């Protein structure tokens, strides 16, 4: 069942990427966007170039990058997943 869940998450990420970046996202645009979102700072040029080459060359898919970002420790801290297990989510 884990594989099914992973494919659904990957499909969700692909749709989100297409909505934000279009059907053929630039690796550099994605890296800069994710880095800014996670840190509030501009991504270092060497980091942008390193990942842009992988994405634009097809070694790393945009969904793979998004998955790495989503599962990163920094993102988990920013979202506050541990606190959410104790407080839950407010909804109206």
QUIPEUR-V760687 format. One record per helix or strand. SS is the DSSP state (alpha for helix, beta for strand). FROM is the first residue (numbers start at 1). TO is the last residue. If there is no record, write none. Layout:
ss | from | to
SS | FROM | TO
SS | FROM | TO
This chain:
ss | from | to
alpha | 2 | 21
alpha | 27 | 39
alpha | 45 | 56
alpha | 62 | 70
alpha | 73 | 79
alpha | 81 | 87
